[in-house]
Amino acid sequence: MILMPSLYEPCGLSQMIAMRYGCVPVAHAVGGLKDSIITEPETKQTGFLFYNPTTSDFTTCLETALKIYQSKDQWKTIQLNGMKTDFSWSRSAKKYANIYNELLKKNK
């Protein structure tokens, strides 16, 4: 696990690198962490997020992750989901191109 109780995180590369190598993030749901860590649906989960930046919420989230860790199959699924996540620029560029194309269609 990589523990990321950041108060702010404009992008967040650490969790992306960690997931690529099978390290599961436990992070505060802020900025790029919230954007890149999937918690729902369970079948696509890549990590764990907590929403209030308090010690108790962080501890609760970590305890949840540790419980899931006991289920080796479920934990392996989370690891593999993270390892398969595509954070490449080509993926992002396609999303931007689609948005721009949709905007152009609306303005015609």
C-alpha positions in Angstrom: 0.0 0.0 0.0 0.9 3.6 -0.5 -0.6 5.9 2.1 -1.5 9.4 0.7 -3.3 11.6 3.3 -2.6 14.7 1.2 -4.5 17.9 2.0 -4.2 18.9 -1.7 -2.8 17.1 -4.7 -3.2 19.0 -8.0 -2.1 16.0 -10.2 -0.6 13.2 -8.3 2.0 11.0 -10.0 2.9 8.9 -7.0 -0.3 6.9 -6.9 -0.1 6.3 -10.7 3.4 5.0 -10.4 2.5 2.9 -7.4 -0.5 1.3 -9.1 1.5 0.5 -12.1 3.7 -1.8 -9.9 0.8 -3.3 -8.0 0.9 -1.0 -4.9 -2.6 -0.1 -3.8 -3.2 3.5 -2.8 -5.1 4.6 0.3 -5.7 8.3 -0.2 -7.6 11.5 0.6 -10.2 12.1 -2.1 -8.7 15.4 -3.4 -7.5 16.6 -6.8 -5.7 14.1 -9.0 -6.0 11.4 -6.3 -9.8 11.5 -6.5 -9.6 11.6 -10.3 -7.2 8.6 -10.7 -8.2 6.2 -8.0 -11.4 4.1 -8.7 -13.4 2.9 -5.7 -16.7 1.9 -7.5 -17.7 -0.5 -8.9 -15.8 -3.0 -6.9 -14.9 -5.0 -10.0 -12.9 -2.0 -11.3 -11.5 -0.8 -7.9 -7.9 0.4 -8.0 -7.6 1.8 -4.4 -9.3 3.3 -1.4 -10.4 6.9 -0.8 -11.4 8.8 2.3 -13.3 12.1 2.0 -12.7 14.0 5.3 -9.1 15.0 6.0 -9.2 13.7 9.6 -7.2 11.1 11.4 -10.2 9.0 12.2 -11.4 8.9 8.5 -7.9 8.0 7.4 -7.7 5.3 10.0 -11.1 3.9 9.0 -10.1 3.8 5.4 -6.9 2.1 6.2 -8.7 -0.5 8.3 -11.0 -1.2 5.4 -8.1 -1.7 3.1 -6.5 -4.1 5.6 -9.7 -6.1 5.8 -9.8 -6.4 2.0 -6.1 -7.4 2.1 -7.1 -10.5 4.0 -9.0 -11.7 0.9 -6.1 -12.5 -1.4 -8.3 -12.9 -4.5 -10.0 -9.5 -3.9 -6.7 -7.8 -3.2 -5.1 -9.3 -6.3 -8.0 -8.0 -8.4 -7.5 -4.5 -7.0 -3.7 -4.7 -7.8 -4.3 -5.9 -11.3 -6.9 -3.3 -12.0 -4.4 -0.6 -11.0 -1.6 -2.2 -13.0 -3.9 -2.2 -16.1 -5.0 1.5 -15.8 -4.0 3.6 -18.7 -2.7 7.0 -17.7 -1.0 7.7 -21.0 -1.3 11.1 -22.8 -2.7 9.4 -25.9 -5.7 8.3 -23.8 -6.1 11.8 -22.4 -5.7 13.4 -25.8 -8.5 11.2 -27.2 -10.8 12.4 -24.5 -10.0 16.0 -25.1 -10.5 15.5 -28.9 -13.9 13.9 -28.3 -14.9 16.9 -26.1 -13.8 19.4 -28.7 -15.6 17.5 -31.5 -18.8 17.5 -29.5 -18.5 21.2 -28.8 -18.0 21.8 -32.5 -21.1 19.8 -33.4 -23.2 21.9 -31.0 -22.0 25.1 -32.6 -23.0 24.2 -36.1 
